[in-house]
Structure formats: C-alpha cells, structure tokens
Amino acid sequence: MSAGPLRSRLALFVTVVLLTVAAVTAAGVVTDQGQTAKPTVDQPHFQPNATAVDELDQSGEIEFSSTGSKTVLIDVAHGNGVSEADLQPVVSALTAAGHTVTYHEGAGQFADSPDAALRSDLQDADAFIVAEPTQRYTAGEADAVTEFADAGGRVMFAAGPSGGDASTAVGDLLGDASGAEAGQGEFAAVTSPLGIAYDTSSLYDMESVGSNYRTIDVTPASETALTDGVDRVVLDSPTAVVSDGETLLTTSETAEHEESRHSGEFGVAVRSDNAVAVGDTGFMSSETATIADNEVFIGNLLEFLVGGEKTPGEPSVPDGATGGQGAAGGQTGTGQTDGTMITP
C-alpha cells in the first residue's frame, strides 16, 4: 500500500477517535450541569444524630388517697376501642384501694331503651369512665350522663384521634378561640353537654424527647389537684381537647397539628366541673402507665373519680323500667384480664 492511502486511513482513524472522545466529554459536561443537588432534609427525625433518645423512667406505681368504697362504672357498650389490658392498671388500682369496678355492657332487658339501661347502671355508680367509643351515644344516653354529672357523679373521658364528624354544637360552645377543631362525632354527643370537645387529628412534636416524634411529653398548664406531683406525662399521638373549664396538661410550643400543620401549645387534658377528659387512652395501659409521671397523673384522676358525692337515685330511671347492674348488663370487675377487647 502506498504511503498516501495509509496516511489517509490513519488520519481518518485519528479523526474518529478525537470525535468520540469529544462526544463523551461533552456528555459528561451536560450530565454534570443537568444534575439537581440532593436536598438537605431539615427535619430532626431524619437525622442520624437525632436517633438517640432519653431512656424513660418506668418505675413507680399508681397510688391515690380515698375513703370508703365507691363504684366505678366503665362503658363497654359503644364499640369501645380499648382492650381490658389497656385499662388493667386503672382497674387494679381501684380494686386494690377497695373500690368496685363494674361494666355497662348494653341494653340487656331494656332492649328498646338503651338510655334506660345506662340510667339504671349509672344509678348504682359513683363514677363513669368512657374510653374510645366508636358508636354514637343516643340523645337519651347523653342526657343520662349529663344528669349523672349534675347530680355529683364524676366522669372521665379518654380518646385519641378520630375521623368522626364535626360537631357544630361543640364548635358553637367553645368558639374559634379553642385552638382545636370540634369533632369526634361518636364522642361529641356525650361530651358536648358537659362543655368538652375533642379534636379529630393527632399531634406530634419533632423535638420531643420521647421514643419518637409521636410520643409527646406534656406538662401541667397550672397547679391543680389533678396535676399535683406531675412534672411531665408521656402521651402517644394524642389529640387536642378543649373545655369551658380549665386546661390540665398542654404540649410544648413545638407541637404540631397533623392536619392543619399549625404549631403551638395544645391542651390534651381538661376539666369541666365533674368531668375530666384526656386526649389519649394509651397512657393508662400496662406498657406506659408507669412511664415518667403517668402513674401520678393516673392516681390523681382516680382520686378525682372516687372523690365525688353523688345524689342517691340519680339519674332517674323511667317509670316501669327495672334492672340495675346485672339486669341491664352491668358486670362487676375482678381486676383480672385476658387481654381481649372490651365488648359486650
């Protein structure tokens, strides 16, 4: 082959190589310039260094002062979303102190009148506990609970976030200054007449020192008998609660409302005359009852429940209705549990 054609082929080869290298280099430049910088996540719960949490003190036991023997009725007739284990520390503390625990299981012989059944059981009780109902109270049942509280009976409500329908009546009662949306349709019928409203969304706190950002530390809003000895209580994904009375426990200013994303202090435990309400039920369970000062707060709640003096024979039972505990479905608690759901 002559030198001319050889040089031509060599020149062509070099040209192809140079063009290939140039194309690869250009592609690299375009790729580098087209890359989007990875966002920096500015959320504490995504940071590796933020995974360490303080170990929560789980020592202590539920104690409270009381005189005499009172009867505490627990509602299990409204599809209550708690198990016996969830309330076992409460039941055990009450029975250990000499009080009687009974359960309202439903209509019983008052099949056509659930309010008469509830009235009959409330008539024999001194205090009433309602936790996580999933079935709405009838107007007659709500009236019975209101009359019970008006007669000196003590009532405790406990529930977490719910998707219940909003309650216009509660919204009108508490107004926009409440800081929480009126809700908990299944609950509002019975809490609203007593001046208490539950929100429907959960609260969380990115700066909480609990096990995760949904485990919230709450502190007393003021010094009262119900917050005596309490420095902090730990709640799990609580919901906001408001009342026309006093706020007992509040979140820190860094807490956020999951739906609205508003941040600030939210009330999570309140009192209105003879009724108290807490925006969580898990704090009473065996796993968390002795965390932080939970057992102190629970003891204060139980002391409140058995500390009233209810007018005998209230609320009244309609003429012709008979029964009471057993006939209406009331069952005496023994303090034992198998962990099953509390259902009739």
ROLOMAR-971318 format. One record per residue: x, y, z of N, C-alpha, C in turn. Coordinates in pm, whole numbers, padded with zeros to 5 digits, always signed. Last residue first. Example, Ala and Ser with C-alpha at 12.3 -4.5 7.8 and 13.67 -1.06 7.14 Angstrom:
<sites>
+01285-00225+00708+01367-00106+00714+01290+00003+00787+01319-00569+00780+01230-00450+00780+01320-00330+00780
</sites>
This chain:
<sites>
-06943-00607+07458-07048-00681+07527-07043-00829+07494-06585-00569+07483-06709-00562+07406-06815-00640+07480-06273-00508+07497-06386-00485+07585-06509-00465+07499-06068-00768+07370-06132-00639+07353-06250-00628+07448-05848-00943+07601-05946-00935+07493-06004-00796+07485-05679-00983+07814-05629-00904+07702-05726-00893+07586-05781-01098+08031-05720-01191+07936-05673-01118+07811-05769-00991+08373-05786-00965+08230-05724-01074+08147-05903-00886+08690-05831-00980+08606-05859-00949+08459-06065-00726+08839-05925-00686+08831-05842-00781+08747-06325-00779+08833-06247-00855+08930-06102-00812+08933-06629-00590+08801-06493-00620+08761-06418-00691+08871-06961-00687+08744-06861-00645+08840-06723-00686+08795-07158-00558+08488-07083-00672+08537-06975-00623+08629-07476-00470+08359-07361-00433+08439-07293-00556+08495-07706-00533+08226-07580-00573+08162-07459-00532+08241-07931-00488+08358-07904-00402+08243-07773-00436+08175-07906-00682+08554-08024-00681+08468-08001-00598+08344-07636-00607+08630-07676-00744+08606-07795-00745+08512-07743-00316+08785-07629-00397+08745-07671-00542+08737-08082-00248+08682-07962-00218+08758-07851-00310+08711-08411-00306+08681-08285-00371+08642-08173-00333+08732-08691-00147+08522-08623-00207+08637-08492-00265+08591-08933+00089+08432-08806+00026+08399-08741-00026+08526-09153+00220+08533-09174+00087+08477-09046+00016+08439-09033+00541+08454-09133+00459+08524-09150+00326+08453-08679+00573+08392-08820+00590+08353-08912+00496+08430-08461+00666+08655-08495+00565+08554-08642+00581+08520-08247+00947+08723-08373+00873+08740-08394+00776+08624-07896+00910+08795-08010+00972+08726-08134+00884+08737-07987+00899+09141-07970+00973+09016-07872+00902+08923-07992+00774+09387-08107+00758+09299-08099+00834+09169-07806+01017+09578-07860+00881+09560-07981+00881+09466-07576+01238+09438-07708+01228+09499-07765+01088+09474-07229+01175+09492-07345+01178+09403-07475+01164+09481-06950+01314+09553-07064+01269+09636-07189+01284+09552-06610+01226+09451-06737+01298+09444-06840+01242+09540-06379+01080+09439-06388+01187+09539-06518+01264+09538-06326+00905+09244-06390+00849+09365-06409+00955+09473-06211+01076+09052-06329+00997+09020-06401+00948+09145-05985+01183+09181-06094+01271+09140-06222+01191+09118-05835+00953+09202-05876+01021+09325-05991+01117+09297-05792+00907+08932-05873+00812+09008-05921+00874+09139-05628+01128+08871-05756+01110+08802-05848+01017+08881-05407+01075+09033-05486+01197+09056-05624+01186+08991-05316+00838+08912-05362+00838+09051-05447+00959+09084-05241+00943+08665-05349+00846+08672-05405+00839+08814-05026+01105+08750-05144+01167+08688-05264+01072+08692-04855+00905+08842-04900+01011+08933-05027+01076+08879-04806+00754+08616-04876+00691+08728-04927+00793+08829-04668+00938+08453-04800+00890+08414-04876+00832+08532-04423+01057+08471-04515+01075+08583-04656+01030+08547-04246+00804+08303-04239+00943+08351-04329+00959+08473-04456+00517+08297-04355+00599+08231-04363+00742+08282-04655+00357+08392-04554+00399+08489-04440+00475+08423-04819+00303+08176-04879+00361+08296-04776+00411+08396-04731+00174+07948-04695+00315+07966-04747+00377+08095-04811-00093+07949-04680-00058+07893-04637+00084+07928-05070-00100+08046-04963-00161+08127-04825-00118+08079-05228+00221+07982-05200+00080+07956-05084+00031+08041-05276+00490+07999-05325+00408+08109-05290+00260+08093-05193+00604+07765-05116+00637+07885-05158+00554+08005-05378+00541+07566-05261+00456+07585-05183+00484+07711-05567+00732+07528-05601+00622+07619-05478+00538+07653-05598+01087+07498-05522+00965+07474-05576+00858+07568-05683+01340+07593-05677+01311+07450-05594+01190+07415-05912+01338+07861-05773+01324+07818-05773+01282+07672-06127+01507+08084-06108+01445+07953-05961+01448+07917-06368+01513+08351-06232+01533+08301-06220+01461+08168-06641+01661+08526-06591+01577+08416-06447+01614+08382-06757+01838+08698-06741+01700+08743-06690+01606+08635-06604+02108+08553-06685+02071+08669-06657+01926+08709-06394+02004+08332-06512+02089+08330-06605+02040+08440-06054+01981+08243-06160+01953+08341-06272+02053+08321-05825+01818+08014-05904+01931+08063-06001+01883+08171-05548+01761+07810-05626+01713+07925-05695+01833+07987-05430+01893+07609-05455+01750+07587-05525+01685+07706-05395+02198+07438-05443+02130+07556-05473+01984+07523-05101+02298+07275-05235+02241+07262-05273+02175+07395-04886+02549+07157-04933+02472+07272-05076+02426+07249-04778+02501+06813-04804+02578+06934-04846+02488+07048-04855+02499+06461-04774+02460+06577-04805+02551+06694-05044+02358+06197-05022+02467+06290-04941+02415+06408-05115+02157+06030-04973+02190+06038-04946+02313+06124-05367+02049+06014-05352+02191+05979-05207+02235+05969-05311+01773+06076-05392+01813+05962-05365+01957+05919-05140+01763+06303-05109+01687+06183-05187+01733+06061-05004+02027+06476-05132+01963+06444-05116+01893+06309-04709+02009+06677-04778+02044+06553-04905+01962+06536-04506+02153+06935-04600+02051+06889-04673+02101+06765-04356+02353+07040-04306+02292+06916-04399+02182+06865-04456+02430+07281-04484+02518+07167-04439+02457+07035-04579+02123+07433-04485+02234+07421-04522+02317+07298-04917+02060+07550-04795+02025+07479-04698+02142+07487-05072+02051+07877-05051+02108+07744-04923+02054+07682-05325+01972+08114-05196+01941+08053-05189+02002+07914-05562+02116+08194-05474+02049+08291-05335+02026+08235-05772+02392+08165-05680+02303+08095-05581+02247+08197-06107+02428+08288-05964+02452+08297-05885+02348+08218-06391+02482+08097-06336+02487+08232-06188+02517+08229-06485+02431+07855-06522+02561+07907-06476+02577+08052-06213+02273+07671-06333+02274+07755-06367+02416+07795-06042+02053+07441-06070+02185+07498-06196+02177+07582-05777+01857+07318-05904+01861+07390-05921+02001+07447-05600+01697+07053-05627+01815+07134-05766+01806+07196-05467+01366+07085-05546+01465+07014-05573+01582+07108-05144+01196+07082-05270+01243+07141-05346+01335+07048-04929+01000+07034-05015+01057+06929-05148+01107+06984-04908+00915+07358-04874+00864+07226-04974+00913+07123-04763+01095+07633-04880+01051+07557-04835+01007+07418-04631+01135+07948-04600+01093+07812-04725+01036+07746-04598+01414+08161-04673+01294+08125-04642+01262+07980-04410+01577+08414-04438+01551+08274-04510+01418+08258-04466+01636+08682-04373+01719+08606-04395+01702+08457-04703+01619+08935-04675+01585+08795-04578+01685+08734-04790+01694+09183-04682+01596+09175-04643+01557+09034-05110+01769+09067-05021+01769+09183-04917+01658+09170-05304+01786+08883-05167+01787+08832-05065+01787+08945-05539+01788+09024-05523+01686+08921-05383+01683+08860-05520+02011+09183-05517+01880+09248-05493+01769+09147-05297+02230+09000-05428+02189+09048-05414+02055+09118-05119+02464+08843-05113+02380+08961-05255+02353+09012-05126+02434+08483-05139+02509+08607-05132+02411+08723-05054+02265+08286-05082+02403+08247-05094+02493+08369-04799+02017+08304-04915+02085+08364-04929+02228+08315-04696+01877+07982-04670+01927+08117-04793+02000+08172-04597+01606+07773-04687+01716+07805-04667+01753+07951-04419+01457+07516-04415+01497+07656-04509+01614+07675-04527+01218+07280-04517+01358+07320-04511+01373+07472-04448+01036+07021-04456+01019+07165-04426+01154+07229-04391+01106+06767-04532+01097+06802-04554+01070+06951-04117+01093+06743-04178+01226+06738-04328+01224+06765-04016+00855+06998-04025+00903+06861-04106+01031+06861-03970+00837+07271-03911+00735+07185-03920+00770+07038-03925+01185+07374-03978+01050+07386-03912+00956+07287-03864+01444+07350-03756+01359+07399-03804+01216+07419-03965+01629+07062-04000+01552+07181-03883+01464+07221-03942+01773+06836-03840+01795+06937-03871+01721+07066-04159+01719+06678-04028+01679+06628-03919+01691+06734-04456+01603+06777-04356+01701+06818-04219+01650+06775-04809+01588+06701-04675+01530+06706-04577+01641+06739-05153+01495+06725-05047+01592+06747-04913+01519+06747-05431+01406+06511-05329+01379+06611-05228+01494+06618-05776+01520+06486-05642+01493+06433-05543+01468+06546-06013+01596+06599-06011+01470+06524-05872+01430+06477-06074+01714+06940-06034+01733+06801-06033+01597+06732-06348+01730+07166-06230+01659+07117-06203+01698+06973-06480+01930+07426-06474+01900+07282-06341+01834+07249-06712+01990+07689-06583+01934+07646-06589+01901+07497-06952+02043+07826-06857+02151+07799-06720+02106+07754-07137+01850+07848-07055+01872+07966-06945+01975+07941-07248+01829+07598-07331+01885+07705-07254+01914+07833-07015+01708+07462-07057+01845+07439-07146+01902+07549-06993+01436+07522-06900+01530+07583-06948+01675+07572-07196+01303+07381-07193+01289+07526-07098+01388+07593-07160+01378+07116-07295+01375+07171-07296+01370+07322-06887+01339+07063-06939+01475+07085-07076+01476+07149-06823+01077+06998-06797+01125+07133-06872+01255+07164-06872+01039+06734-06923+00940+06827-06915+00989+06971-06735+01268+06627-06879+01254+06618-06938+01156+06716-06494+01435+06669-06526+01313+06740-06676+01292+06745-06492+01795+06694-06503+01672+06620-06544+01555+06706-06371+02120+06640-06468+02035+06706-06485+01908+06626-06026+02191+06634-06149+02175+06558-06244+02084+06635-05875+02413+06868-05893+02278+06814-06024+02274+06738-05871+02662+06978-05745+02610+06929-05755+02469+06875-06079+02814+07078-06047+02688+07144-05912+02633+07101-06163+03031+06946-06051+03051+07037-06007+02922+07103-06391+02974+06807-06265+02958+06737-06145+02970+06829-06615+02800+07042-06571+02907+06953-06435+02882+06893-06755+02640+07218-06619+02677+07253-06562+02786+07163-07018+02616+07115-06996+02630+07259-06860+02690+07289-06988+02581+06844-07058+02699+06891-07030+02725+07038-06857+02333+06851-06791+02449+06794-06855+02578+06839-07055+02175+06959-06935+02198+07037-06859+02317+06984-07240+02186+06747-07279+02231+06881-07157+02261+06966-07111+02072+06533-07139+02215+06529-07171+02267+06668-06870+01843+06518-06987+01875+06598-07007+02025+06601-06766+01639+06243-06753+01758+06327-06883+01786+06399-06740+01282+06260-06795+01404+06202-06780+01520+06298-06421+01114+06328-06564+01139+06347-06608+01269+06283-06173+01002+06321-06223+01062+06198-06370+01095+06208-05959+01075+06600-06071+01004+06537-06111+01076+06412-05705+01038+06851-05756+01096+06727-05865+01010+06666-05825+00900+07168-05724+00957+07081-05786+01014+06956-05982+00945+07487-05986+00902+07347-05873+00969+07271-06174+00949+07774-06039+00929+07721-06051+00877+07579-06349+01101+08042-06345+01065+07901-06199+01047+07860-06501+01050+08351-06373+01064+08281-06388+01015+08138-06709+01191+08599-06698+01131+08466-06558+01153+08411-06891+01162+08904-06769+01202+08834-06755+01123+08704-07200+01294+09026-07119+01183+08976-06999+01234+08898-07360+01508+09086-07239+01489+09165-07155+01371+09125-07564+01553+08916-07600+01503+09049-07478+01476+09136-07441+01616+08681-07508+01725+08753-07544+01684+08895-07363+01358+08603-07262+01456+08643-07323+01571+08722-07621+01253+08547-07531+01186+08641-07426+01284+08694-07708+01420+08346-07779+01420+08475-07695+01355+08584-07523+01342+08148-07527+01480+08196-07596+01489+08331-07595+01075+08111-07460+01107+08161-07456+01249+08215-07857+01110+08013-07834+01034+08136-07698+01066+08196-07813+01247+07775-07886+01314+07883-07862+01243+08016-07690+01042+07632-07614+01163+07663-07681+01240+07777-07907+00868+07608-07789+00826+07684-07705+00947+07725-08078+01023+07447-08121+00982+07580-08004+00938+07667-07930+01045+07213-07962+01167+07289-08003+01132+07431-07683+00782+07207-07813+00839+07173-07835+00965+07255-07343+00788+07108-07441+00786+07217-07573+00842+07165-07199+00602+06839-07252+00727+06893-07351+00703+07008-06919+00396+06867-07062+00406+06836-07119+00526+06910-06673+00394+06965-06683+00400+06819-06828+00403+06773-06504+00536+07245-06627+00482+07186-06624+00495+07034-06262+00563+07423-06261+00529+07280-06392+00469+07229-06408+00531+07737-06282+00531+07662-06305+00483+07519-06549+00656+08021-06580+00631+07880-06450+00642+07800-06645+00592+08349-06531+00604+08257-06575+00567+08116-06796+00732+08631-06819+00671+08500-06699+00698+08411-06893+00691+08975-06808+00749+08871-06825+00668+08743-07082+00566+09123-07035+00696+09172-06950+00768+09068-07381+00375+09043-07239+00410+09031-07210+00546+09091-07645+00318+09020-07570+00244+09122-07422+00279+09123-07719+00473+08808-07785+00496+08935-07709+00430+09050-07594+00365+08590-07538+00487+08650-07597+00515+08787-07768+00154+08531-07633+00125+08577-07569+00247+08644-07998+00300+08458-08005+00201+08564-07866+00170+08620-07906+00453+08244-07952+00519+08366-07953+00422+08484-07859+00248+08059-07748+00327+08110-07786+00397+08240-08124+00160+08019-08021+00067+08065-07904+00143+08126-08241+00391+07919-08289+00336+08046-08188+00239+08104-08104+00416+07678-08084+00518+07780-08133+00470+07916-08193+00198+07528-08056+00198+07577-08031+00304+07683-08466+00048+07489-08437+00175+07556-08295+00173+07613-08525-00200+07403-08579-00089+07324-08546+00047+07383-08404-00361+07594-08362-00372+07455-08408-00255+07369-08348-00387+07872-08402-00263+07816-08368-00258+07667-08213-00612+07941-08359-00624+07935-08425-00499+07881-07942-00494+07760-07992-00602+07842-08143-00614+07829-07796-00272+07654-07936-00259+07690-07986-00371+07782-07458-00274+07788-07561-00250+07688-07700-00258+07744-07263-00291+07980-07248-00373+07860-07357-00351+07756-07073-00133+08203-07201-00114+08134-07190-00180+07998-06914-00287+08473-06912-00257+08330-07054-00241+08278-06744-00189+08781-06848-00259+08706-06845-00213+08561-06540-00206+09058-06544-00171+08917-06651-00254+08848-06513-00074+09383-06574-00173+09295-06577-00121+09152-06229-00023+09602-06342+00023+09524-06391-00088+09431-05996-00080+09739-06124-00114+09800-06247-00069+09725-05760-00046+09613-05795+00056+09711-05933+00032+09773-05765-00249+09430-05669-00259+09540-05699-00159+09650-05950-00147+09249-05989-00260+09332-05894-00278+09450-05793+00065+09137-05922+00090+09203-05961-00024+09296-05573-00069+09030-05553+00034+09132-05682+00061+09208-05698-00238+08841-05622-00295+08953-05604-00194+09066-05807-00049+08663-05894-00142+08735-05823-00198+08858-05568+00072+08572-05673+00151+08637-05763+00061+08722-05429-00142+08454-05369-00068+08565-05472+00015+08642-05624-00220+08249-05594-00304+08365-05527-00229+08479-05685-00099+08016-05737-00036+08137-05702-00114+08263-05564-00261+07828-05541-00117+07822-05583-00047+07951-05670-00511+07880-05532-00485+07919-05501-00336+07919-05917-00491+07762-05912-00495+07908-05771-00466+07957-05880-00253+07493-05886-00387+07547-05886-00380+07699-06080-00020+07310-05973-00049+07405-05990-00192+07452-06295+00107+07164-06174+00056+07101-06058+00041+07196-06627+00024+07221-06509+00092+07274-06380+00026+07225-06890-00002+07137-06781-00043+07049-06649+00014+07091-07037+00074+07364-07036+00158+07245-06917+00127+07154-07024-00057+07604-07142-00081+07521-07141-00004+07390-06863-00024+07812-06813-00115+07709-06923-00143+07607-06777+00205+08062-06862+00181+07945-06794+00085+07848-06753+00135+08400-06678+00152+08276-06768+00115+08159-06810+00276+08716-06871+00208+08601-06790+00239+08476-06716+00236+09041-06676+00300+08916-06728+00215+08800-06819+00294+09363-06840+00209+09246-06809+00288+09120-06625+00319+09668-06708+00374+09562-06720+00274+09447-06577+00312+10008-06577+00231+09887-06675+00289+09787-06363+00522+10214-06484+00449+10181-06468+00368+10055-06135+00752+10067-06202+00699+10185-06329+00628+10143-05812+00783+09917-05957+00778+09910-06011+00720+10039-05525+00865+09729-05593+00865+09858-05743+00862+09837-05324+00652+09520-05410+00767+09542-05480+00752+09676-05087+00522+09285-05134+00537+09423-05224+00659+09432-04926+00315+09067-05040+00406+09080-05089+00406+09224-04567+00320+09085-04695+00252+09081-04806+00352+09107-04228+00305+08953-04342+00367+09018-04466+00282+09008-04031+00334+08652-04052+00290+08789-04175+00359+08846-03946+00408+08406-04066+00326+08413-04089+00270+08552-03810+00680+08243-03821+00614+08372-03953+00539+08380-03677+00648+07920-03788+00692+08003-03792+00611+08131-03377+00761+07790-03448+00645+07842-03554+00693+07941-03370+00986+07518-03355+00963+07660-03434+00840+07701-03239+00874+07203-03344+00933+07286-03315+00902+07432-03084+00908+06892-03068+00876+07034-03174+00948+07115-03128+01015+06646-03196+00890+06679-03182+00853+06825-02999+01230+06545-03117+01258+06628-03188+01132+06671-02801+01162+06376-02760+01200+06510-02877+01226+06603-02943+01119+06138-02888+01005+06212-02851+01040+06355-03248+01285+06080-03106+01300+06102-03051+01184+06184-03518+01284+06068-03449+01220+05958-03297+01221+05978-03615+01426+06280-03636+01282+06287-03574+01208+06169-03552+01698+06215-03474+01625+06316-03492+01475+06312-03521+01807+05892-03617+01755+05989-03542+01669+06089-03416+01905+05646-03400+01979+05771-03507+01937+05872-03238+01756+05405-03359+01739+05485-03337+01803+05621-03126+01895+05116-03089+01874+05255-03215+01868+05339-03150+01740+04799-03199+01833+04901-03148+01795+05039-02888+01716+04565-02975+01645+04658-03020+01740+04769-02896+01915+04271-02835+01886+04400-02935+01817+04492-02940+01776+03959-03002+01857+04065-02941+01818+04199-02748+01789+03661-02781+01726+03787-02843+01825+03884-02661+01919+03438-02804+01890+03448-02844+01826+03579-02390+01936+03451-02464+02061+03464-02612+02036+03485-02322+01669+03421-02286+01738+03545-02370+01862+03564-02420+01622+03161-02474+01547+03275-02445+01619+03406-02263+01795+03010-02407+01815+03014-02468+01746+03135-02010+01678+03056-02035+01815+03098-02183+01841+03111-02046+01427+02942-02017+01438+03085-02045+01577+03138-02082+01497+02679-02193+01434+02752-02172+01443+02901-01827+01592+02620-01941+01684+02617-02058+01628+02693-01682+01354+02638-01653+01466+02729-01769+01562+02736-01795+01209+02428-01805+01159+02566-01783+01270+02666-01719+01373+02213-01861+01349+02241-01882+01301+02384-01441+01362+02221-01508+01490+02239-01654+01471+02275-01398+01092+02167-01356+01147+02297-01427+01278+02324-01499+01087+01904-01559+01004+02010-01526+01058+02147-01325+01260+01769-01468+01292+01777-01537+01214+01887-01085+01118+01797-01099+01250+01857-01245+01289+01872-01144+00885+01650-01111+00877+01793-01132+01011+01861-01182+00997+01393-01292+00926+01461-01268+00918+01611-00922+01100+01343-01038+01190+01348-01155+01127+01422-00771+00869+01339-00745+00968+01445-00864+01062+01460-00880+00752+01107-00890+00683+01237-00873+00782+01351-00806+00939+00911-00948+00913+00937-00968+00849+01073-00530+00916+00923-00592+01045+00956-00739+01027+00989-00503+00654+00835-00459+00690+00970-00522+00820+01015-00596+00679+00572-00668+00595+00668-00632+00629+00812-00397+00854+00472-00539+00894+00471-00619+00814+00572-00165+00710+00496-00179+00832+00576-00324+00876+00582-00227+00511+00313-00207+00476+00453-00224+00597+00542-00242+00650+00066-00364+00590+00124-00348+00558+00272+00045+00732+00060-00069+00825+00055-00194+00767+00115+00215+00513+00056+00213+00597+00176+00094+00689+00178+00056+00223-00079+00137+00343-00088+00122+00426+00037+00088-00120+00000+00000+00000+00000+00089+00122+00000
</sites>
